[in-house]
Amino acid sequence: NISMKTNCDTETVLWTYILYKEKCPKMLNGIFAFCVYDIEEKSLFLARDRFGIKPFFYTEKNGTFIFASEIKTIFASGEVNPALDPEGAAQLLLLGPGRLPGSGIFHGIKELEPGCCGFWEEGMFRIRRYWKLKDREHTQDFASTSREVRALVTDAIQRQMVSDVPIGTFLSGGLDSTLALLVTAQTFDRMGKDRKDIVAVTMPGFGTSDRTYNNAIALMEQLGISMHEIPIRDMAKQHLLDIGHDINKHDITYENAQARIRTLVLMDLANKYNGLVVGTGDMSELALGWATYCGDQMSMYGLNAGVPKTLVRYLVQHAAENVFGETTREILLDIVDTT
């Protein structure tokens, strides 16, 4: 018999391991990266969630097993030097900000791959894959497919709402934001939570029609959620004026200024209410290559993505000492020494 003493997920993980040992990751529904030390077996069990949402890095050094959720923590152990290996450098240059599954970029550091677990015992580490994504023929009709997808999305959001904080979303009166709000409302109903804790924001701009605006307002009223209306026309006009863009030139700069302002307002409200934001993107945007940041069709290259601050410091120092002239060198070295 199990007698839970707390409501935390940590105790749930421990009990699951006690009951099922290395089969326990299959029994868990959620995102996780954890280890359990078995005193009786004198072994360390490690596991990572199916899609690798939670990070898990490790290295083996002189019979010692070092692991952490961040590579910089492994460096802090003092047992590992932050040295790139040729394969890691190639991944940064060719795949950055991505990298190959299992790679830690740095020499000697590996990543426990998604859907895998492992045992460290008697100085040996063995890995086992407990889950793998499989494709199968889709045989459901339209109605049953819709029901299942809606149930899966609602269930996924519900599992992220374990904290009693407000939930925020943007509502334009269009399809994407409408679905996000409907799923959130349905999730609140399933959990017995008050819909007033859903903070929906509509932000009419230059291209907002009476139809989309009225539908957004009517839907918020009908669902009984907390409503905010924040017009962004004046903010967008001022922004376009600040960057010297002709407000009569309706190009991507004109359109995306509004998109980024909406994102800014939504994020600031999330900070104000200490809440979570339910996003509104759809898969067609990802599939068609429109996966952008802060607004549609905006290119951003994360040059430092995947490079920890420790390595950034050494790279700037190397450039100062080997690439630039004396005056520039002094500036760069002062930047390196800045706490």
N, C-alpha and C positions, 0 to 999 in steps of 0.2 A: 504494500500500500504506500502511496505517495502522500506526504503531508507537506504542502507548500507553506513556507513561512513568510514569503514576500510575494509581491505582484510583479517583480522585475523579470526581464527576459534572461538575465544571467542564471538565475536559479532554474529556469526552464531548460536552458541549454545543458546545465550540469545533470539534471535528472534524466534528460534524454540520453546523455552519454552513459550514465549509470545503467540505464535499461537496455540500450541498444548497442553500446560500444561504438565500433567504427561504422556501423550502419546509421548512426544518429543523424548525419547531415540529410539523409533522404527523408527523415521525419520532420524536418524543419521547413517552414514556409516563411520566407523572408530573405533579408540581406544580412550577411554575417561574415565575420572573420574572427576565429577564436582558437584558443588552444586549451587543453585540459591536461594537467599532469596527474597521472594515475600512480599513486603512492605504492599500491600493492604490486602493480605490474612494472613499476619503475620505468615508465615510458611516457612520452609526451605525444598527445594526439592533437593534430592541427586540421582545420577545415576552412574552406572558403565557399561562399555562396555560388549558385549555379552560373550566374552571368558575370561574377567577379565585380560586383558593384563596390564591395568593401575590399580595400587593398591588403596584400599580405606578401611581404618580402622577407627573404632569409639568406643566410650564408653559413657555410661550414668552415671553421677555422681551427686547426690543431685539435680536432676532437671535440670542439665546442660548437653548439648550434645556437646561432644568434638570429632573432626574428623581430619584426616590428611592422607596424602599418605604414611607416614612412622610412625612406632610405636614410634620411638625415639622422634618424634615431640609431640606425645601425652604425653610422659613422661616429656617433657620439660615444659608442662603446669603446672607442680607441683601438679596436682590434682590426679595423678595415680602413685602408687608405682610399680616398675618393679618386680612383683612377679609371678613366674610360678605357674599355678595350676596343679593338678595331670594329667588332660587330656592333657594339653599342653606339659608337660614333656614326657608323653607317646608318643605323636605325634613326638616330636623331636627325641626320641630314636628309634622308630619303623618305622617312615616314612621319617625322615630327609634325604635330605633337603626339602622334601615335607611336606604338612600338609593338613588337611581336609578343604574343602571349608567352608568359614564362620568363621574359627577359627583364633584367633589372638595370640594363644599360651599362652599369659599372662593373668592373672586373671582379668576379667572384660572387656577385649578388644576383640571386635568382628570384623569380616570383612564383608563388604557388598558383598554378593556373586555375581559372574558374572551373567549378564543378569537380574539384579534386580535394582529397584529404590525404593525410600522411601520418606516419609514426616515426618518431626519433627514439631509438632505443639501442643501447650498447654501442654507441658511436656510429650508428648507421641510420640513414633516412630513406624510408621507402614511401613511394607515392602511389596512390590508387585513385582512378577516376570513378566517382560514384554517380555521375550524371552526364548525359550527352544529349544535345538537341537533335531530334530526329524529325525528318519530314514524313508526312503521310498524306494519302489522298483525301481531299476534302469532299465529303459526301452529303453534308447537311444542306437543307434547303435555305432559302433566304430568311424565312421567319426564325428558324432555330439558330441560324448563324448570328442574326442580330441579337437574339436573347442571350446567347452564350458570350458574345463579345461584350455586350453591355454589362453582364454579370462579372466578367473577368476584370474589366476596367474599374467598375465600382468596388470590387473586392480589393484590387491593388491600391486604390486611393484610401480605402478604409484602413488598410494595414499601415499606412503612413500617418494616420491621424491618431496615433496613440497618445499624443499630448493634448492637454486642454488649452489649445491656443486658437485664435481666430484663423479662418481660412479666407484668403483673398483671391479674386480673379477679375479679369477684365471682360467686360461685356460690350460688344459693338453692335449687336443685333444681327451679326452674321453667323454662319454655320459653326465655325470652329469654337468660338467663345460660348455659343449657346450649348453645345454638347458638354463642354467642360463644366458649365454651371449646372446643367441638369444632372450630370453624374455626381457632382458634389452635393447637391440637394438630396438626391436619393441616398447617398452614403450617410449623410447626417440623419436621415429618417431611420435607416437600418440600425444606427448606433444610438438612437434615442436622444440625439443632440438637438439643441435649439437652432433653427435655421437663421436666427438673428446673428449667430456667430459667423455666418458667411458674409463677408464684406465684398460686394460686387461694385465695380467702378466703371461707369461709362464716361468716355472722354471724347465728346464730339469735336471734330476737326473740320478742315476745309471741305473734305469730300463726303461728310456725313449727310445722308439723305433723311428726309422726314420719316420715310418708311423704316429705315434701320434704327433711327433714334427712338421713334415711338414704340417699336417692337421691344427694344432694350428696356425702356422704362416700364412698359406693361408687363414684361416677363418678370422683372425684379419685384414689382408690386404683387403679382400673382403668386410668386413663390414665397413671399413673406420674409425676404432677406434684408440685411442692412444695405441701404443704397447710398451711393456717392455719385454725384455728377460734377465732373471737373472739366469744363471746356478748355481746350488747349490751343485755340486759334491764336490768341494774343501771344502765348508763349512761343508758338511756332513762327509767328510773324517777327517777333523780336530776335529769335535765333537766326532766321534767314537774313535779317538785317545785319546782325553781328558778323556773320560770315561773308557778307557782301553778295548774297544771292538774290537775283531778281524774283520777287514773289509771283510774277506773272509767267515765269518759266516753269512749267509743270513737268519737270523731269524727275529722275530718281532722287536727286537731292531734296527736292520739294516734298516728295512723297515720304521718304525715309526720315526726314526731320520729325515728322509727326509720329512715326513708329517708335523712334528712339525716345521722344518725349513721353509717350505713353508708357514705355518700359520704365523710364526714370520715375514717373509718378507712382506707378504700381509698386516698384521696389521700395520707395520712400514710405509709402503707406504700410507696407509689410513691416518695415522697421518701427514705424510709429505704433502699430498694434501688436508688435512682437508675434507676427503670424506667419503662416506658410502661404506660398503662392502656388496655385494650381495653374499650370501652363496651358496654352491653347494651340500649340503647333500641331500639324498633322503629318502623316507619314509621306504623303505625296511630295511635301517640301523636301524631305530628306532624300527620297528616291530620285527626285529630279535635280538634285544638286543645289537646292536653295537653303542649305543649312548654314545660316549666317548668324552674326551676333549683333544685337542691338537694333536690328532693322533688316528688311529684305534687301537682297542684292548688294550687300556691303562686304567688301573683302577685308579680312583682318588676318594677318600672319603673326602667330604667336612665336616670335623668334626665340624667346626664352622658355617656351613650353617644354616641360620635361627636364629642364636644367635646374637643379637645386641651387639655392643662394650660395652655398659653399663653393660650388664649381664656378658660378658666375664671378665670384670674387677672384678666383685664380685666373680666369680667362681675361678679365680686365687688367689684372696685374701683369700677365704675360704680354698683353698688347702694349702696355705702358713701357715695359722694359725692352721690348724687342721690335716694335713697329713704329712708334711715333717719336717726334722730336722732343727736345728737352723741355720746352715750355708745356707742351701737351702732356708729357710724361709726369710733370709735377702735379698738374691738375688731376690726372687719372689716379696717381698714387694717393693723393689726398682723399679722393672719392673712395678708394679702397680702404683707407684707414678710418673712414667715417663710421661711427657706431650706428 
